[in-house]
Amino acid sequence: MASTDITSRRKRPDGEAGPVDEKPDDLAGLEAGLDALDAVQIRRTPVREVLLQKVLPPVVAVALVLVVWELLVRAQVTEVYKLPPPSAVWDSAKDMWLAGTLLEVVWTSVSRGLFGFLLAVAIGTPLGLLVARVKLVRAAIGPILSGLQSLPSVAWVAPAVIWLGLNDQMMFAVILLGAVPSIANGLVSGVDQVPPLFLRAGRTLGATGLRGTWHIVLPAALPGYLAGLKQGWAFSWRSLMAAEIIASSPELGLGLGQLLENGRSNFDMPGIFLSILLILFVGIAIDLLIFSPLERWVLRSRGLLVKN
């Protein structure tokens, strides 16, 4: 209305102030153009387009890997007992499925990894906020967190076994020592990238202390925090596999790491390849089912991704 009043009182061609005839169509066209700039085009992606762009490429990639694998076996680039054919690995998986142990082995490791990761999130998140917001704490333990993040998680297996014994608590300790620094450092990086204007605006509106952290800092630091979570899961999964391989024991149950170690002990190359593929499959599945939707949600909430 303000813009309409101002434009309606511009000077007439004769120099006197007064209302000027405006073309309603011009104003309507201008408003429609501005609305079009602000609007986000929303459309439903056709099923065929989804299949071509998202499903077909990974399927083709997997098929190519299998073809190359089979060609290498047929070309006898090495002995069969060193590089088994894909059919032998499939037979190993089928035998475990028929025996009812395949899903049990996968779930043993996945349940440990997810529970350990959730514990790492519960510890790493407040620790990251404390390091990011308190200068004294950052100066004291910030370098330690960076050093722990670069330390191979396999180094913690031996002391964890001595401290806690061969049990699930040892597995969780190794996961925490590997994942917590990554999650905390990711959140610290996200908080450091929050524009100061956001913090000043939050303080002006009364969002200080815990309220400001919850409503201003965490949402603004979400991209960095999510990157830290993703890296923390990778560290959790790798730490767990290292712990299961080194601290193999019947009391711990059979996980993917123990399955890989059993294949090495028995010189069962199909079993070894099966273990590697299952470990890789779980990592890809967690990324596609959990972290990829979270990343898309963050991008959409910031207007960086068109909703399909």
Order of alpha helices (4+ residues) and beta strands (2+ residues): alpha-alpha-alpha-alpha-alpha-alpha-alpha-alpha-alpha-alpha-alpha-alpha-alpha-alpha-alpha
